Amino acid sequence: MTESKPLYVLRMLHIIHHHLGVDELHDLGLEYYQIAKLISDLLQKGFIIDTEGGLKLTEIGLQKLEELNSQFYPTNIKSWVLPSEENKIEKINRFDIYLPRKKKD
C-alpha cells in the first residue's frame, strides 16, 4: 500500500479532525494493520502530527481534507456529514420499483 486510496485518506483525515473511531474504515474493508499504515503514511506526508492530546491535522492536512471533500462530494454538505458509499444505488427510472436488499442480521 505505497499510495493510499484518496477515499481512505479522506475518511482518515475526517476521522482525525473530528476525533472519531476507525470502525468506518474497518467496515470499508481495511484491516487494522492497513489503518496503522495509513496513519503512518499521513504522518510522513505531514498531513497529521502526533501530540500529547492525540493526532491532529496540520494546515497541509486541513487543505488536503478540503481538497478531497470537494473532489468526492462537490455539493456544499457540511464536512461532518459524509455520504455512505455502500448505500448509493444507480439512478433508476421513476416508474421502476426498487426493492432494497435484505439486511443480514
C-alpha positions in Angstrom: 0.0 0.0 0.0 2.6 2.6 -1.1 -0.1 5.0 -2.3 -3.3 5.1 -0.3 -6.6 5.4 -2.0 -7.9 9.0 -1.9 -11.2 7.9 -0.3 -9.3 6.2 2.6 -7.2 9.3 3.0 -10.3 11.5 3.1 -12.0 9.3 5.6 -8.9 9.1 7.9 -8.4 12.9 7.8 -12.1 13.3 8.6 -11.9 10.8 11.5 -8.8 12.5 13.0 -10.2 16.0 12.5 -13.5 15.1 14.3 -11.9 12.7 16.8 -14.0 9.7 15.6 -13.3 5.9 15.7 -11.7 3.9 12.9 -14.6 1.5 12.7 -15.8 3.2 9.5 -12.5 2.3 7.7 -12.7 -1.2 9.1 -16.2 -1.5 7.6 -14.9 -0.4 4.2 -12.6 -3.4 4.3 -9.4 -2.2 5.7 -7.6 -4.3 8.3 -6.2 -2.7 11.4 -2.6 -3.0 10.2 -3.6 -1.2 7.0 -5.2 1.6 9.0 -2.0 1.9 11.1 0.0 2.0 7.8 -2.3 4.8 6.5 -1.7 6.8 9.7 2.0 6.3 9.3 1.8 7.5 5.7 -0.2 10.6 6.7 2.4 11.3 9.4 5.3 11.0 6.9 3.5 13.3 4.4 2.9 15.9 7.0 -0.9 15.8 6.9 -1.1 15.0 10.6 1.1 15.3 13.7 1.2 13.3 16.9 0.7 15.5 20.0 0.2 14.7 23.7 -3.5 15.1 23.1 -3.5 12.7 20.2 -3.4 13.0 16.4 -4.2 16.4 14.9 -4.4 17.8 11.4 -1.7 20.2 10.2 -2.5 23.1 7.9 -1.5 20.9 4.9 -3.8 18.2 6.3 -6.7 20.6 6.5 -6.1 21.8 2.9 -6.0 18.1 1.8 -9.2 17.4 3.6 -10.9 20.3 1.9 -9.5 19.3 -1.5 -10.6 15.7 -1.2 -14.0 16.8 0.2 -14.6 19.0 -2.9 -13.3 16.2 -5.2 -15.5 13.4 -3.8 -18.5 15.5 -2.7 -18.9 18.6 -4.8 -22.0 19.8 -3.1 -21.8 22.1 -0.1 -22.6 19.5 2.5 -21.3 20.1 6.0 -17.9 18.5 6.5 -19.0 16.2 9.3 -21.6 14.5 7.1 -20.1 12.1 4.7 -22.4 10.1 2.3 -22.2 6.4 2.8 -20.7 4.9 -0.3 -22.0 1.4 0.3 -25.6 2.7 0.3 -25.5 4.5 -3.0 -27.6 3.0 -5.8 -27.6 3.6 -9.5 -30.2 6.0 -10.8 -33.4 4.3 -11.9 -36.5 5.2 -13.9 -39.1 6.9 -11.7 -41.6 4.2 -12.7 -39.3 1.3 -11.7 -39.8 -0.5 -8.5 -36.9 -0.6 -6.1 -36.6 -3.4 -3.5 -33.7 -2.9 -1.2 -31.5 -5.9 -0.3 -32.5 -7.7 2.9 -30.0 -6.9 5.6 -28.3 -9.9 7.2 -28.6 -9.9 11.0 
